[in-house]
Every structure is written in structure tokens, then in C-alpha cells.
Amino acid sequence: MPQEQTFPLDPSKVYNSMDELTLETAEGPLTLRMGAWISYDPVRIHRMVVKEKVLQVDEYEVLGPLESKLRRADPEYYKRFVGLKLVIDYPGYSCGIMAKIPFENDPVGFYKWWRKGKHEDKVYLSLGRQIQLFQKVSLMDPKMILKKDRDLLCV
């Protein structure tokens, strides 16, 4: 029986969609083209590229489609990764706007929309970003901030 050829990860190589890569899976080693990997396990590939930085990929041929796949395959992971770069429907704008803009330019309005408007599920804010927002709001409009958020600042 002929042995299947494997293609171990080469950290110095920039992979395009047609390049083959062998990765360990629960079922054993699996060899797929990069274009197939982004459909098979987009979160794993994204982590290897962005967090672990062990996999280099072509920005247009692989990274763009990968991020598009992530949005559908794992919306929670995508939302956490994108953070304030996420495009949202925000009051006063006729079309979608990057969450970072009202976060920075209208912290009180963003706070009302995000926390009091019950849109926490729409934009992920790390603890650091939450504290940054709560500090700005407590300085600009202290009566606006909820007790639980004020308590977080006093810890």
C-alpha cells in the first residue's frame, strides 16, 4: 500500500489556496489544500495565522476568504476577533458604521446603545475596553452609568 505524502507546516512559507498542508486532527493526520482547510476548520487556521503566528498565508487569496468564512462558521469567535472594527447599525447613521467611531467620539451615546440598549451581544468589548468606556462615561455623565459598571471602576 503506497504511503500518503504529507506536507508538514513550513513557518517560512507563505501559503496560497492551492498549497497542501497536513495537520493533526482527532482522526489522525489530514492533508488538504489551504483553500479546503479554511472551509474545514476556519477557526483553527485563523488562530494559527493571527494568534499563534505559525502559519503565513496570502492576504488576498487566503486571509480574506478565511475571515469571511469565520463570520458564518463561528460568529462569536469572529465578533471577539473583530471587536470595535465590527460594522454596526447605530442610531443617527443611515448605514453601518464601525463601532470604534461612536465608542471614541460619543462614549455616552455608545454606552446608552451598548449597555442600556441591550446590545452587548452585538459588539464584544474586552474588560479593558469596558473600563475605558465606563471611565469616560462616569466623567462625562456620572448619572448615566449603571451601578454595576460604577462598582467595577471602584474595585
N, C-alpha and C positions, 0 to 999 in steps of 0.2 A: 504494500500500500504506500503510495508516494506521500511524503511529508508535506503538509501545507506550509507555504512560505510565510514567515512572519515579518512584520515591519515595526520594529520597536521605535518608541518615541525618540526623535532626534531633536534635542532642545535648540540646536543651532540652525535647524531647517525652518523655513517659512512655508507652511503647508497651504496648498490651494485645494479646491474642491475635489480634484481628481486623484490627489495623493492618498496612498493607502497607509493605514495606521492600525497596529494591533494593540489592543488594550485588554486588560484582565476584566472579566465580568463574573457574575455569580455562576454562570455556566462554563466558565473557563475562558481561555484567550479567544478574542473575536477580532477578525480583520475586516475593516470596512473602509471605503473611501471616505475622506473627510466630509464630503457632501452628504453621505449617508449617516455619518456619526452625528451631525447636527440635527438630524431628524430622530435618530435612535435614542440619543441621550444628551439633549441640548444643555441641561444644567451642568452635567459633568464636564462637558467640553468647555463651557463658558468659565467654570471655576478654574480649569487648567490654564486657560488663556489669561483671565483677568486677576484672579486671586493668587493662584499658585505660581503663575508666570513661568510654567514649564513647557508651554505649547505656544508657538508663534504661528499665526495664521494670516493669510492675505486679507487685508482690511475690507476690500470690496467684494471679493469672491466668497469669503467665508464668514467674516465677522458681522457684516450687515445682515445676511440671511439668518445667522445664528441668533442675533438679538431679536429679529422678527419672530423666529420660532419660539424663543423664550417667552415672549409676550403671551402666546397662546398655550404653550405647554405647561408653564408654571407661573401664573400671573403674580402670585405672592413673591416669589423669588425675583421676578422682573421688577416689581414695584420697589422692593428693598434695594436692588442694584441701582435703579434709576434715581430714586429719591426725589430731590427737588427739581430734577430735569424733566420730570413727568409733565406732559401736557394735560391740563385740566380745564373744565368748564368753570369759569369763575365769574361771579356777578360783575356786571359793568363792562364785560368784554364780549364782542359779537362772535368771536371764535375762540378756540382753545388757546391757552396761554401757559407758558412754562411756570410751574408752581413757585419757582425761585423768585419770580418778579413780584408777585404780591407779598411773598414771605419777607422780602427785603424792603420793598417800597411802601407797603401798607400792613405792617405787622398786626395792628389791632384788627383790621378788616380780615386778614388771613386767619387770625385766631378765632374770630367770630365764625367764619366759614368752616374752619377745620374742626375746632373743638365744640363750639356751641351749635354749629350747624350739623353736627354729627357726620363729618366727612373724614374722620380719622382713617377709615378704611380706604380712602381714595389716594392719599399721599402718605408714604412712610417717612416719618421723622425719627432719626436716631435720638437717643437720650440727650446727646449734646445739642442737637438742633432744637429739641423741645425746650431745653433750659434756655437756650439763646432766645427763642421766641417768647417764653414766659417772662424773661428779664426785660425784654423790650416792651412788652405789653404792660408789665407792672410799673414801669417808669412812665409810659405814655398815658395809660388809663387804668390806674390801680383798681378801680371799682369793677372793671370788666373781667379781671382774672378770677377763675374759679378757685375755691378754697383748696381743693386737692392739688392744683397747679402751684398755688402760692406756697403751700406746705412743702412741696418738692424743692422750692428755692431756699427754704429756711433750714433744710437738713444740714 
